[in-house]
Amino acid sequence: MDANAEPGVADNCTVFQRGLRSSRNTELWRRCLRTFEMCLPSTTCIHQGDRDTWTSIDGTTTHCLDYIAIPMTWLSSCKWSQVLHELDLATSRDDHQAVGIQLCWSKLIAPKEQKQELPFIDWTSPNTPANLRTALNSMTVPSWDADIEAHECQMRTAFHEAMRNVRGKKPLGPKKSYISDDIWRTRQLMLHSRKQLKRGRALLGRECLAMAFKAWSQRDSDVSREEASQYGTTLRAGILHHMAALLCHRSQLRAQLKVAKTETMKKRLANIDENTPAGSILKLMREFTGPTNPRKRKQATIPLVHRPDETPCSSPSEALDVWIEFFASMEGGFRQTHDELKEDWLRSLKDRPRANFQIEAKQLPTLVDLELAYRKVACNKATGPDGILEKSAILLPKNARKPRLLLCGNSSSSGTSRSCTREAS
């Protein structure tokens, strides 16, 4: 800023160096700095050299009138300050000099946990069930004194290792059921035209740059100019051709998608009557509610949640914290971390009195009952945090036919796998 004011007397808040001059506008300048809680790094001990930035018309006096003002909280991050006499301002008369500062911040960024991608299993292959069952033969059953968490972790690890052994290559294809082969072929043609258009524009840019360098070097002959002109015309004609193909394929793809989506929706709506539950309707219409690309999905608006000081929350995490504190005070509870909750849970399992376990062997579920329980899982259901696919859990090893105590649960819907197998004594 060209403040047209000297810094004035030091106050160790906005101005730090003692013995600086004052002028007519100093009080207004200092009032502005106090209002916005800013300070002048050029008045601190980190400043190098002189502080005067303006020279009078007669060239006899110099004054400190130009500054870089920063928030007071940034002063600890300022490492250097100096008047830049060598900087050419491209003016006819250099009466003002620029001021430069250097700010250094350091921020610790926690490394992001890399989410392990689930292996793709080709269920259409006839050898997949046999190979997966063979891979699961190495599964061992923990002893009775093992806790449920260690048991679940061991089973989950065994399932993941088996799925990795039989994984295949995920085929490229449409995600929507109403996309036919013709629509997919049109999409590939459109992407090809877009790629060729991008390549043609890049080549034309390189050719223009080469012609500019040849003209600058004055080594361009009439023959080379004629060849370059013809080559540029060829590139422009190719760009026009690919642009027309892109527009044609894009309009054709939009029309085909509109017709296919309408026909598929009509077929699905024909199977809906007044007795169809709302959950089934939402499941049928799920493909038509939005894009499959997560980056293009519109997020819901953050609800207007206020902090205790009546100011609105600025982020979803902050709003979540306010809600948690509200319900904690309403229910008379307190917040716990995940580790504290886990310790309380393990402590309650140890302190709980154990009842005598006496049951007849014929009352224990068999492997067939376990398979029936897993077959009740809906197809194409989302995989839970355990990462076990619903079809993989059905293919248990054949040698597990003896009676066992089975605690079965849906790993996809509950969020945690509770599919546990215990040896019956």
C-alpha positions as CSV (number, residue, x, y, z in Angstrom):
1,M,0.0,0.0,0.0
2,D,1.1,3.5,-0.8
3,A,-0.1,4.9,2.6
4,N,1.3,8.4,2.2
5,A,2.0,8.3,6.0
6,E,5.1,7.7,8.2
7,P,4.8,4.8,10.6
8,G,5.0,6.9,13.8
9,V,5.9,6.0,17.4
10,A,6.3,2.4,18.3
11,D,3.5,0.6,20.2
12,N,4.8,-3.0,19.9
13,C,1.5,-3.9,18.3
14,T,1.5,-2.4,14.9
15,V,4.8,-0.6,14.8
16,F,7.8,-2.1,16.6
17,Q,10.9,0.1,15.8
18,R,11.5,3.1,18.0
19,G,12.5,6.5,16.7
20,L,10.5,6.5,13.4
21,R,9.1,9.7,12.0
22,S,5.4,10.8,12.0
23,S,3.5,12.8,9.5
24,R,0.0,14.3,9.0
25,N,-1.6,11.0,8.0
26,T,0.1,8.9,10.6
27,E,-2.8,8.8,13.0
28,L,-5.3,7.8,10.3
29,W,-2.9,5.1,9.1
30,R,-2.4,3.7,12.6
31,R,-6.1,3.7,13.3
32,C,-6.7,1.7,10.1
33,L,-4.0,-0.9,11.2
34,R,-5.6,-1.2,14.7
35,T,-9.1,-1.6,13.2
36,F,-8.1,-4.5,11.0
37,E,-5.6,-5.9,13.6
38,M,-2.6,-5.6,11.2
39,C,1.1,-4.8,11.6
40,L,4.0,-3.6,9.6
41,P,6.9,-6.1,9.2
42,S,9.2,-3.4,7.8
43,T,9.3,-1.8,11.3
44,T,10.6,-5.0,13.0
45,C,14.1,-6.3,13.5
46,I,13.8,-8.7,10.6
47,H,13.9,-5.8,8.1
48,Q,17.1,-5.5,6.2
49,G,18.5,-2.1,4.9
50,D,16.8,1.3,5.0
51,R,13.0,1.7,5.3
52,D,12.5,4.9,3.1
53,T,10.6,4.2,-0.1
54,W,9.8,7.6,-1.5
55,T,12.1,10.4,-2.7
56,S,10.9,14.0,-2.9
57,I,10.7,15.9,-6.1
58,D,13.9,17.8,-5.5
59,G,15.7,14.7,-4.4
60,T,16.8,16.1,-1.1
61,T,14.6,14.0,1.4
62,T,13.4,10.5,1.6
63,H,10.3,9.2,3.5
64,C,8.8,5.8,4.5
65,L,5.4,5.8,2.9
66,D,5.0,2.3,1.3
67,Y,4.3,-0.8,3.3
68,I,3.1,-4.4,3.2
69,A,0.7,-4.8,6.1
70,I,-0.1,-8.3,7.4
71,P,-2.3,-9.7,10.2
72,M,-0.7,-9.7,13.6
73,T,-1.1,-13.5,13.8
74,W,1.2,-13.8,10.7
75,L,4.1,-11.9,12.2
76,S,5.8,-15.1,13.5
77,S,5.8,-16.5,10.0
78,C,7.5,-13.5,8.5
79,K,11.2,-14.3,7.9
80,W,12.4,-11.4,5.7
81,S,11.6,-7.8,4.8
82,Q,13.5,-5.3,2.5
83,V,13.0,-2.4,0.2
84,L,13.5,-3.6,-3.4
85,H,15.7,-1.0,-5.0
86,E,16.6,-3.3,-7.9
87,L,13.0,-3.9,-8.9
88,D,12.2,-2.0,-12.1
89,L,8.7,-0.5,-11.9
90,A,8.7,0.5,-15.6
91,T,7.9,4.1,-14.7
92,S,9.4,7.3,-16.2
93,R,10.4,8.6,-12.7
94,D,11.3,6.2,-9.9
95,D,10.1,8.1,-7.0
96,H,8.5,5.1,-5.2
97,Q,10.3,1.9,-4.3
98,A,8.6,-1.5,-3.8
99,V,8.7,-3.4,-0.5
100,G,9.1,-7.2,-0.3
101,I,8.5,-9.7,2.5
102,Q,8.8,-13.4,2.8
103,L,6.3,-15.6,4.7
104,C,7.0,-19.2,5.6
105,W,4.3,-21.5,6.8
106,S,4.6,-25.1,7.9
107,K,1.6,-27.4,8.1
108,L,1.6,-31.0,9.1
109,I,-0.6,-33.0,6.8
110,A,-1.6,-36.5,8.0
111,P,-1.0,-39.1,5.4
112,K,-4.2,-40.4,3.9
113,E,-5.0,-44.0,4.5
114,Q,-5.0,-45.8,1.2
115,K,-8.3,-47.7,0.9
116,Q,-7.7,-51.2,-0.2
117,E,-9.6,-52.0,-3.4
118,L,-11.8,-55.1,-3.3
119,P,-10.7,-57.8,-5.7
120,F,-13.0,-58.5,-8.7
121,I,-14.3,-62.0,-8.9
122,D,-15.7,-63.3,-12.2
123,W,-18.7,-65.3,-11.1
124,T,-19.6,-66.1,-14.7
125,S,-16.6,-68.4,-14.9
126,P,-17.5,-72.1,-14.1
127,N,-14.2,-72.6,-12.2
128,T,-14.7,-69.7,-9.8
129,P,-16.8,-71.6,-7.1
130,A,-14.4,-74.6,-7.0
131,N,-11.3,-72.4,-6.9
132,L,-12.8,-70.2,-4.1
133,R,-13.8,-73.3,-2.1
134,T,-10.3,-74.7,-2.5
135,A,-8.8,-71.5,-1.2
136,L,-11.1,-71.5,1.8
137,N,-10.0,-75.0,2.9
138,S,-7.1,-73.5,4.8
139,M,-9.5,-71.7,7.2
140,T,-8.9,-72.7,10.8
141,V,-11.3,-72.3,13.6
142,P,-10.0,-70.4,16.7
143,S,-10.2,-71.9,20.2
144,W,-13.1,-71.2,22.6
145,D,-11.0,-68.7,24.7
146,A,-10.4,-66.4,21.7
147,D,-12.4,-63.2,21.8
148,I,-15.0,-62.4,19.2
149,E,-12.9,-59.5,17.7
150,A,-9.9,-61.8,17.0
151,H,-12.2,-64.4,15.6
152,E,-13.8,-62.0,13.2
153,C,-10.4,-60.6,12.1
154,Q,-9.1,-64.1,11.4
155,M,-12.2,-65.1,9.3
156,R,-12.1,-61.8,7.4
157,T,-8.4,-62.2,6.6
158,A,-9.1,-65.8,5.4
159,F,-11.9,-64.6,3.1
160,H,-9.8,-61.8,1.7
161,E,-6.9,-64.1,1.0
162,A,-9.2,-66.5,-0.8
163,M,-10.8,-63.8,-2.9
164,R,-7.3,-62.4,-3.9
165,N,-6.3,-65.9,-5.1
166,V,-9.3,-66.2,-7.5
167,R,-9.6,-62.6,-8.6
168,G,-9.9,-61.8,-12.3
169,K,-9.8,-58.8,-14.6
170,K,-12.7,-56.5,-14.3
171,P,-14.3,-56.1,-17.8
172,L,-15.1,-52.6,-19.1
173,G,-18.8,-52.1,-19.7
174,P,-21.8,-49.9,-18.9
175,K,-22.9,-49.4,-15.4
176,K,-26.6,-48.8,-16.4
177,S,-28.7,-51.7,-17.4
178,Y,-30.5,-49.7,-20.1
179,I,-27.3,-49.0,-22.1
180,S,-27.3,-51.3,-25.1
181,D,-24.4,-52.4,-27.3
182,D,-25.3,-49.8,-29.9
183,I,-25.2,-47.0,-27.3
184,W,-21.9,-48.2,-25.9
185,R,-20.5,-48.3,-29.4
186,T,-21.7,-44.7,-30.0
187,R,-20.0,-43.7,-26.8
188,Q,-16.7,-45.2,-27.9
189,L,-16.9,-43.4,-31.2
190,M,-17.6,-40.1,-29.4
191,L,-14.6,-40.6,-27.1
192,H,-12.4,-41.5,-30.1
193,S,-13.4,-38.3,-31.8
194,R,-12.7,-36.3,-28.7
195,K,-9.3,-37.8,-28.3
196,Q,-8.4,-37.1,-32.0
197,L,-9.6,-33.5,-31.6
198,K,-7.4,-33.0,-28.6
199,R,-4.4,-34.5,-30.4
200,G,-5.0,-32.3,-33.5
201,R,-5.2,-29.1,-31.4
202,A,-1.9,-30.1,-29.7
203,L,-0.2,-30.7,-33.0
204,L,-1.5,-27.3,-34.4
205,G,-0.1,-25.5,-31.3
206,R,3.3,-27.1,-31.7
207,E,3.3,-26.2,-35.5
208,C,2.4,-22.6,-34.7
209,L,5.2,-22.4,-32.1
210,A,7.7,-23.9,-34.6
211,M,6.7,-21.3,-37.2
212,A,7.1,-18.5,-34.7
213,F,10.7,-19.7,-33.8
214,K,11.6,-20.0,-37.5
215,A,10.4,-16.5,-38.2
216,W,12.3,-15.2,-35.2
217,S,15.5,-16.9,-36.3
218,Q,15.1,-15.5,-39.9
219,R,16.0,-18.9,-41.4
220,D,12.6,-19.6,-42.9
221,S,12.6,-20.0,-46.7
222,D,9.7,-19.7,-49.1
223,V,9.6,-23.5,-49.6
224,S,9.4,-24.3,-45.9
225,R,6.8,-21.6,-45.4
226,E,4.6,-23.1,-48.1
227,E,5.0,-26.6,-46.6
228,A,4.2,-25.3,-43.1
229,S,1.1,-23.5,-44.4
230,Q,-0.1,-26.6,-46.2
231,Y,0.5,-28.8,-43.1
232,G,-1.3,-26.2,-40.9
233,T,-4.3,-26.3,-43.3
234,T,-4.3,-30.1,-43.1
235,L,-4.4,-30.0,-39.3
236,R,-7.2,-27.4,-39.3
237,A,-9.2,-29.5,-41.7
238,G,-8.7,-32.5,-39.5
239,I,-9.8,-30.6,-36.4
240,L,-12.9,-29.5,-38.2
241,H,-13.6,-33.1,-39.2
242,H,-13.2,-34.4,-35.7
243,M,-15.3,-31.6,-34.2
244,A,-18.1,-32.4,-36.5
245,A,-17.9,-36.1,-35.7
246,L,-17.8,-35.3,-32.0
247,L,-20.9,-33.2,-32.2
248,C,-22.7,-35.8,-34.3
249,H,-21.9,-38.7,-32.0
250,R,-22.7,-36.7,-28.9
251,S,-26.2,-35.7,-30.1
252,Q,-26.8,-39.2,-31.3
253,L,-25.7,-40.6,-27.9
254,R,-28.0,-38.2,-26.0
255,A,-31.0,-39.2,-28.2
256,Q,-30.3,-43.0,-27.8
257,L,-29.9,-42.6,-24.0
258,K,-33.1,-40.7,-23.7
259,V,-35.1,-43.3,-25.7
260,A,-33.5,-46.3,-23.8
261,K,-34.0,-44.7,-20.4
262,T,-37.7,-43.9,-21.2
263,E,-38.4,-47.5,-22.4
264,T,-36.7,-49.1,-19.4
265,M,-38.5,-46.8,-17.0
266,K,-41.9,-47.6,-18.6
267,K,-41.2,-51.4,-18.3
268,R,-40.3,-51.0,-14.6
269,L,-43.3,-48.7,-13.8
270,A,-45.6,-51.3,-15.4
271,N,-44.6,-53.8,-12.6
272,I,-45.5,-51.3,-9.8
273,D,-49.0,-51.3,-8.3
274,E,-50.6,-50.0,-5.1
275,N,-49.3,-52.9,-3.1
276,T,-45.6,-52.4,-4.0
277,P,-43.6,-51.2,-1.0
278,A,-41.8,-47.9,-1.1
279,G,-38.4,-49.6,-0.7
280,S,-38.9,-51.7,-3.8
281,I,-39.9,-48.6,-5.8
282,L,-36.7,-46.8,-4.7
283,K,-34.7,-49.8,-5.6
284,L,-36.2,-50.1,-9.1
285,M,-35.7,-46.3,-9.8
286,R,-32.2,-46.1,-8.4
287,E,-30.5,-46.1,-11.8
288,F,-32.5,-43.1,-12.9
289,T,-31.8,-40.8,-9.8
290,G,-28.4,-39.6,-10.6
291,P,-24.9,-40.1,-12.2
292,T,-22.7,-43.0,-11.2
293,N,-19.7,-40.8,-11.0
294,P,-19.2,-39.7,-7.4
295,R,-17.6,-36.4,-8.5
296,K,-20.7,-35.4,-10.3
297,R,-23.2,-36.2,-7.6
298,K,-24.8,-33.2,-5.9
299,Q,-24.4,-33.2,-2.1
300,A,-27.2,-32.2,0.2
301,T,-27.1,-28.7,1.6
302,I,-25.6,-28.4,5.0
303,P,-28.4,-27.7,7.6
304,L,-28.3,-24.4,9.4
305,V,-26.9,-25.4,12.8
306,H,-25.7,-22.8,15.2
307,R,-22.9,-22.9,17.7
308,P,-23.5,-22.0,21.4
309,D,-22.5,-18.4,20.5
310,E,-25.3,-18.2,17.9
311,T,-23.0,-18.2,14.9
312,P,-23.7,-20.8,12.1
313,C,-21.4,-23.7,11.6
314,S,-19.1,-23.5,8.7
315,S,-18.5,-27.2,7.9
316,P,-20.3,-30.6,8.2
317,S,-17.8,-31.8,10.8
318,E,-18.4,-28.8,13.0
319,A,-22.2,-29.2,12.7
320,L,-21.8,-32.9,13.6
321,D,-19.9,-31.9,16.7
322,V,-22.7,-29.5,17.7
323,W,-25.3,-32.2,17.3
324,I,-23.3,-34.7,19.3
325,E,-22.8,-32.3,22.2
326,F,-26.6,-31.5,22.1
327,F,-27.7,-35.1,22.3
328,A,-25.0,-35.9,24.9
329,S,-26.3,-33.1,27.2
330,M,-29.9,-34.1,26.5
331,E,-29.3,-37.8,27.3
332,G,-26.9,-37.2,30.1
333,G,-24.0,-38.9,28.3
334,F,-20.4,-38.1,27.3
335,R,-18.3,-38.5,24.2
336,Q,-15.9,-41.3,23.9
337,T,-13.2,-42.1,21.4
338,H,-13.3,-45.4,19.4
339,D,-10.4,-46.8,21.6
340,E,-12.2,-45.9,24.8
341,L,-15.4,-47.5,23.6
342,K,-13.5,-50.6,22.6
343,E,-11.9,-50.9,26.0
344,D,-15.2,-50.6,27.8
345,W,-16.7,-53.2,25.5
346,L,-13.9,-55.7,26.2
347,R,-14.0,-55.0,29.9
348,S,-17.8,-55.6,30.0
349,L,-17.3,-59.0,28.2
350,K,-14.7,-60.0,30.8
351,D,-16.8,-58.9,33.8
352,R,-20.0,-60.4,32.5
353,P,-20.9,-63.6,34.4
354,R,-20.6,-66.7,32.2
355,A,-23.5,-69.1,32.2
356,N,-23.0,-72.9,31.8
357,F,-23.2,-73.8,28.1
358,Q,-25.2,-77.0,27.8
359,I,-26.9,-77.8,24.5
360,E,-27.6,-81.0,22.5
361,A,-25.6,-81.5,19.3
362,K,-28.8,-81.9,17.2
363,Q,-29.8,-78.3,18.2
364,L,-26.7,-76.8,16.6
365,P,-27.0,-75.4,13.1
366,T,-25.3,-77.2,10.3
367,L,-23.4,-76.0,7.4
368,V,-26.6,-76.1,5.3
369,D,-28.2,-73.7,7.7
370,L,-25.3,-71.4,7.3
371,E,-25.5,-71.5,3.5
372,L,-29.2,-70.8,3.6
373,A,-28.6,-67.8,5.9
374,Y,-26.1,-66.4,3.4
375,R,-28.3,-67.1,0.4
376,K,-30.9,-64.7,1.9
377,V,-28.6,-61.8,1.3
378,A,-29.9,-59.7,-1.6
379,C,-27.9,-59.8,-4.9
380,N,-25.7,-56.8,-5.8
381,K,-25.9,-55.6,-2.2
382,A,-23.2,-53.2,-1.1
383,T,-20.2,-54.7,0.6
384,G,-19.7,-53.6,4.2
385,P,-16.5,-52.4,5.9
386,D,-15.4,-56.1,6.3
387,G,-14.9,-56.2,2.5
388,I,-16.4,-59.7,2.1
389,L,-18.7,-60.2,-0.9
390,E,-22.0,-61.8,-0.3
391,K,-21.4,-64.7,-2.7
392,S,-18.0,-65.5,-1.3
393,A,-19.3,-66.4,2.2
394,I,-21.5,-69.2,0.8
395,L,-18.6,-71.3,-0.5
396,L,-17.3,-72.7,2.8
397,P,-14.9,-75.7,2.8
398,K,-16.5,-79.1,2.5
399,N,-14.7,-80.5,5.6
400,A,-16.8,-78.2,7.8
401,R,-19.8,-80.6,8.0
402,K,-19.5,-81.5,11.7
403,P,-21.8,-79.7,14.1
404,R,-20.8,-76.1,15.0
405,L,-22.3,-73.2,16.8
406,L,-23.0,-70.6,14.1
407,L,-23.6,-66.9,14.8
408,C,-24.6,-65.6,11.4
409,G,-25.2,-62.0,10.4
410,N,-25.3,-60.0,7.2
411,S,-21.9,-58.4,6.9
412,S,-23.2,-55.9,4.2
413,S,-26.1,-54.5,6.1
414,S,-24.8,-54.5,9.7
415,G,-21.5,-52.9,8.7
416,T,-19.4,-55.5,10.6
417,S,-19.0,-59.2,9.9
418,R,-20.5,-61.3,12.7
419,S,-20.2,-64.6,10.8
420,C,-18.5,-66.7,13.4
421,T,-17.9,-70.4,13.7
422,R,-17.2,-72.2,16.9
423,E,-16.2,-75.8,17.5
424,A,-18.8,-77.6,19.5
425,S,-17.4,-79.5,22.5
